[in-house]
Amino acid sequence: MCLMQEEVPRQEVFLLHDFTKNSTMSGCSPFKMRLVHLDLKGAPPRVCYLSEIFPLFRALGANGLLIEYEDMFPYEGHLRLLRAKHAYSPSEIKEILHLATLNELEVIPLVQTFGHMEVYYLGEGEDSRHWLQQEPNTRAELCLSYMEAVASHVQARHPTTTPLVWDDMLRDIPEDQLSASRVPQLVEPVLWDYGADLDVHSKVLLMEKYRKSGFSWLWAASAFKGATGASQALTPVEHHLRNHMQWLQVAGSVPVDTLQGIILTGWQRYDHFSVLCELLPVGIPSLAVCLQVLLHGGFAENVKARVENFLGTSSLEATDFRSERAGSFPGSDILNLITQVSLHLCSSVDALLERDRYVTGWFSPYHRRRKFIHPVMIQHIQPQALSLLARWSVLVGELEAALQRVFYPDAVEEWLEENVHPSLRRLQALLQDLGEAASPRPDSGQDP
């Protein structure tokens, strides 16, 4: 039930052309339900932005939402302390649900229970340890008993509601143990795998095991962003395209209607303590590609053209998202600016501080600590540093304004602090050291 993102090497630039060759289309999606996951435990969008992207979700082929409300839900009573500073109001929650209805998107809430709050330490509590010491109790039985308790509670309160559960903890439980429990009659497992090299055969065998264990319906979970690096800033579309192509192979290898649907997850943090990964607007091109692949059964040239048309762009190459060709979809300005920052801010500062011959030769760390420089060299370094700082300050100002239109202040502050400010501070520190080195010192022998 615990969700853990797969760690793969950081990848910034993606290429899609090869997937259009020899690609076929079935014309009918094997997934009846195609849910877009909104992870609100990091950078939750303002409702006004959701009103802009829900129609796009629907147009691209989504027919549902998995909303991970987290602390953005307006809890009352003794749960009120869980509210975030900028939590949605009750009226905003109603507006979100209304917008979903208008766009024919079924809403499934994702509520953290046993899965994300206890499971790594299953069996380590005092009561659990005592229970496990009694034969023939096992950690698998302990897990199933907890799942049964939670699911039974939901069923008692909401008889027409069926809980879905991430399948991590079910994968290694023997078929006979699953069959002997009530869990298969209470929940529907979500088989998640975000890898570009998903093992199709193993997934098919796992689905067969679940069906034999008594689960009537199964779900799949892919990823359109948030699964390729905890601090990823740009979404590697090729990785996610491959992931969905593999899921299509899985769906084509099992009996029809085995899968109820697929959840396209878009994680915003790996867990509650990690940094932000790709912001939602940055992941929209990947989402568009993935939804259209699921809808049409492949990524032929005409599907690629449809995606580009939906996004209002003439190219899906990452390097083209730093120009006017970034697109016209809601949030495309954020993608454009973040692409420029991610690909060039740090590298441009590194080029000046670590590879410029005047800086490395005449204002090295040794010189900077002692505030010592040949006056002529200031003329070679200072203008470059000022120009670079001014250029990036303007762009960052545009990015901050764009982010504020979509996100709340705390998310904007966090993203800029993690991805922008460190590089700008390096430039500012260089200029400050230059200024101090150029200033006459009392003991220097220079005239005041």
Disulfide bonds with the S-S distance in Angstrom:
none
